Amino acid sequence: MLEINGLDGFYGNSHVLQQVNVNVPDGGFVSVLGRNGVGKTTLMRAVLGLLDRTVGSIRLDGEEMTGLATHMRARAGIGYVPQGRGILPRFSVMENLRVGGFARGPGDRQDLEDIVFDLFPALKEHIGRAGGNLSGGQQQQLAIARALLTDPKIILLDEPAEGIQPNIVEQIEESIVALNRKHGIAIVLVEQDVEFARRASNTFVIMEKGCAVATGAIADLTDDLVHRHMAV
C-alpha cells in the first residue's frame, strides 16, 4: 500500500524530516505519535507533495509518488484531512462535498455519498448550510466526508479530534474506525490521544526531531515508550 523509505523533507534550507521509514499495508491503521513540533504534520504534507523538496521514496501500490503534483497524488488514492479541517466556509455542505468528488476518476465508485450520509447523518440534515456555520464537530465530519468522496485507498488524518467538544469526539473516532474496519480504507492518523491510538491502530510510529524514533505493532506501544518520547 503506502511505503515511505528514506524520506528527507525540506522547508527551504531547513532539513525537517530525516530518513523516515513508514509502511502502511492494505487496510492498515498506523498512528503517528509525538510531542508538538516533532514533524508529524510535516510528514503528512510530504506524502501529499506539499513540502519545498523531498528526497527518498513514497510509493502507493508500488507507484512512485515523488515528483507527482498534489492533485495527481489525490487522484492516485491519497485522501487528506488537514489539521484545522480546511473546509470552505462560504460553500454549502454539498458544495464542499463536491470538491472532494473532483479528485475521482469517471469510472470510480458512485456509492460514496451514501456511505458519507450513513457515517455522518448530520451533514445530510444541513446539506444546504454554509460550512462555516456548522459546529466544530460537524466541520470535522465534513472534512472527513470530503476526503472520503475522493475515493481514497488511504486517508491521512491530522489530529481530527483537536478542538472538538468531548461529546462529539467519540463520534469522530467511531467514524474513523468504521472507515478502516468496515470500508477497508487504510488510515494514517496523527494523534495525541495514546489510548485512542491503542484502541484503533494496528501499528504506531513515534516521531522526535523529524525522525521516526520508534515503530512497531500497537501491542508494543508501552507506557515506557510513551513516557520517554511524549511526556512533557
Residue, then its C-alpha position, 0 to 999 in steps of 0.5 A: m500500500l503506502e511505503i515511505n523509505g528514506l524520506d528527507g523533507f525540506y522547508g527551504n534550507s531547513h532539513v525537517l524530516q530525516q530518513v523516515n521509514v513508514n509502511v502502511p499495508d492494505g487496510g492498515f491503521v498506523s498512528v503517528l505519535g509525538r510531542n508538538g513540533v516533532g514533524k508529524t504534520t510535516l510528514m503528512r504534507a510530504v506524502l501529499g507533495l506539499l513540502d519545498r523538496t523531498v528526497g527518498s521514496i513514497r510509493l502507493d501500490g508500488e507507484e512512485m509518488t515523488g515528483l507527482a503534483t498534489h492533485m495527481r497524488a489525490r487522484a492516485g488514492i491519497g485522501y487528506v484531512p488537514q489539521g484545522r479541517g480546511i473546509l470552505p466556509r462560504f460553500s454549502v455542505m454539498e458544495n464542499l462535498r463536491v470538491g472532494g468528488f473532483a479528485r475521482g476518476p469517471g469510472d470510480r465508485q458512485d456509492l460514496e455519498d451514501i456511505v458519507f450520509d450513513l457515517f455522518p447523518a448530520l451533514k445530510e440534515h444541513i446539506g444546504r448550510a454554509g460550512g462555516n456555520l456548522s459546529g466544530g464537530q460537524q466541520q470535522q465530519l465534513a472534512i472527513a466526508r470530503a476526503l472520503l468522496t475522493d475515493p481514497k485507498i488511504i486517508l491521512l488524518d491530522e489530529p481530527a479530534e483537536g478542538i472538538q467538544p468531548n461529546i462529539v469526539e467519540q463520534i469522530e473516532e467511531s467514524i474513523v474506525a468504521l472507515n478502516r474496519k468496515h470500508g477497508i480504507a487504510i488510515v494514517l492518523v496523527e494523534q495525541d490521544v495514546e489510548f485512542a491510538r491503542r484502541a484503533s491502530n494496528t501499528f504506531v510510529i513515534m516521531e522526535k526531531g523529524c525522525a521516526v524514533a520508534t515503530g512497531a505493532i500497537a501491542d508494543l506501544t508501552d507506557d515506557l515508550v510513551h513516557r520517554h518520547m511524549a511526556v512533557 
